[in-house]
Amino acid sequence: MRLIADTVIVVLVGLALGGASAWYTINTGLGFGGIRSGPWVSWPFASGAAVDPYTMAKTVRNGTIPLGAAEGLAFEATADSRGEALQLACDYIVSGTTPPSKLWTLAAYTAGGESITPENGSRSSVHSGRLLRFSDGSFRILISPQPKAGNWLGTAGEGRFRLVLRVYDTPVTSTSGLVSPTMPNIIKGDCEA
């Protein structure tokens, strides 16, 4: 009888620890094969036959369709460059440069993954082809629910949100570029009360 009880305890502890570690890997941190650059995180091998089960589970949970390695790479930020969660009540400045690519897009999504549609009819995303840049090639995008001059990405709503930067046709997806790509900073501005 003691052998059965010990076996049941070992199985339950194993299931609990395995489940907790799987939950942690899927919901926090980089998991396997992820790369981080400042507040930006990406999983370059989220598609294809060799994808690990944790990355696949994270993709399914987010409801996203990953870009193929030859297509590009999606970077996600849920916090600013200081590590504070992105809040829809605040303004942000995304500035700097991106990895080399033929095209990139930046869009805002709710924490649940729905596209944020600004109430004032502004664009819900910006792309590299329609961007004002500085002479060194860097840029500055203002993210705010209120209209701003220059490069502006409108937001609306309350609570947390995330930014998704997709770079298309980029060498970052090759094995030579996976160390730490240069990504823009996300700086928090004013917040509504």
Buried (B, 14 or more C-beta within 10 A) or exposed (E): EEEEEEEEEEEEEEEEEEEEEEEEBBEEEEBBBBBBBBBBBBBBBBBEEEBBEBBBBBBEEBEBEBBEBEBBBBBBBBBBBEEEEBBBEBBBBBBBBBBBBEEBBBBBBBEEEEEBBBEEEBEBBBBBEEBEEEEEEEBBBBBBBBEBEEBBBBBBBEEBBBBBBBBBBBEBBEEEBBEEBEBBBBBBEEEEE
